[in-house]
């Protein structure tokens, strides 16, 4: 374990000290716990499946003469801005 020095605003220190007292833990332990949580890689609680993406393709739009808008989006935007 490495030793380090940090400076905290008095208000933050007081909150940290109170929390340490309530949880019956040292201030150092709480700081290590908070830092570990912050810098640890985030893990997904479960793997994604195709069911998680049911919303894809759910929308409809009036494409009109510029069909398919997915390929002619610049022209569709220009037409919409003219209106």
N, C-alpha and C positions, 0 to 999 in steps of 0.2 A: 504494500500500500504506500502511496506517495502522500506527503504532507503538502498542503497548499494554504495560501492565505487569501481570503476574499473579504471584501468590504460590502456591507449592507446598509441601506438606509435604516434609521432607527425604527421606523414603523414596520418595515419588513422583518427586522430582527425580532421585534416584540411579538409579531404574529407567529413567527417561526418558533420562538421560545415557548409561547402559549401552546402551540400545536404539539411540540415535543413533550411538554408536561402532561397534556391531556392523553397522549398516546403512550406515555411512559417510555419514551425513546430519547436518545441524545440528539442534540441539534445536528451534530456531524452525521449521524445515521440518517436523519431526515433529508439532509442535503444530498448525501450519496444516493438515497432512494429516488429523489426527484431528478437528479442528473441522469441516473441510470434509465429511468422511464423516458426522459426526453431524448436521449441519444441512441437508445436501442432501436433496431430496425422494427418498423411496424409490421405486424403479422395479421393476415386476414383471419377472421374467426372461422371461416369455412371457405372451401373452394367454390368458385363461381361455376354455374352451369348455364345451359341455354335458357332455362326457365327464368333466369335473372334478367334476360334481355327481351322479354315479351313485348316491350314498348316499341321496338324497332319495326318500322313499317306500319305503325298504327295510325299515322296521320294521313290526311288527304288534302290536296290543294287543287285550286282551279288553275290548270296550267295553260289553258287556252292555246293560241297559235304557236306559242314557244315550246311546245311539248317536244322532248322531255326537258324540263327545266334543269334537271341534274346536269345536263350537258350544255345547256344554253343559259346558264345562270347570269352571265354578264349582261346579255341582251334583256333578260327578264327584269333585272335590277334597273337598267336604264329605262325600260318602259314604265316601271312602277314609279320611278322618280319624276318622270314627265307628267304623270297624272296628278 
